[in-house]
């Protein structure tokens, strides 16, 4: 049994190389089929995301592709010159493949430490390969363990706790201030990239209403339509502020667009209801003194960045415990794979040995009874085959059970006992 992983990620290759090697859309199914045809008798999983493209292979030593052969496959499949990604490909072998996949699933290899998307991406890659009949006993065990370990690391280390982007931290702050959002009005000022990103995060809150305003009303309308909100003209900003419980401002204005006196009048019109203002614009959109008003909570981008950095420090504290878990589980999984491979080898030997004995004895019998009809020969051969299978049923069942369960010293003893009892070769 040998394992190989080959590919690129955000550390080894620029985006242009990752995009060129990507198995996106219909290419994923086509790639799996092409791998099966190019290297029959092996198992394959292709993990293709924005930040990594990796081909995982497993099989017997005499049939699994070498690193160079798999590299050439990528060149031919994507119709690329080899020099386009020379020096960018990274490979892992055997136990290193298992450890790498476990780190990937636990998001330790991600661009954003602790991000939650990768576990779902690993699951989809495994399921897609399974649907294409590209996986077998090796990768069924390895990828199921990877999904379990990825979840375990998150639960036990807090690796995924706390958001790391300003927009997502802003939404976390809102969750801490308000118990519910179904009765809240959210106002987003600005429809640029940051405004769009904020709207994406805001949808998870399921607010009662989303209002979007921008100096370009067309852009405000487009953003509002994408996220189920309502656009208002920029000259109607004050009425929108009076209506809003949560304000997120993301413009690129050169100076504050809301003065202290202006918002003081707004707050009086709101009858001093609690207002949360998340000013993530640079320069700031709201006069910082607005935060001194009664029932007004004002956070600027520096406040949110400080929280994001604190969250990152908290996640980094989970790296060592995560690596400890992964190191232990990698060793256990690879040992189980080797045991599974040994059990499979004994099963093959057992079957081959019994078949050889059956053929030898049938040949001797038929040679000594030349008068037997073809029907008699077929009936005798079928009966002997059935007796062979019945005799071997329990040893085979015990070996398969031992191969699928956690390793125990009893399993090694069982393999050795079967080899000894049936006169099979070691190894």
Helices and strands as residue ranges (DSSP letters): E 2-9, H 15-21, H 26-38, E 43-48, E 52-59, H 67-77, G 82-84, E 90-93, H 95-105, H 117-131, H 137-157, H 166-177, E 185-189, H 193-202, G 203-205, E 209-214, H 217-226, E 230-233, G 234-236, H 237-243, E 246-249, H 260-269, E 275-279, G 288-292, E 296-300, H 301-316, H 318-368, H 374-404, H 409-422
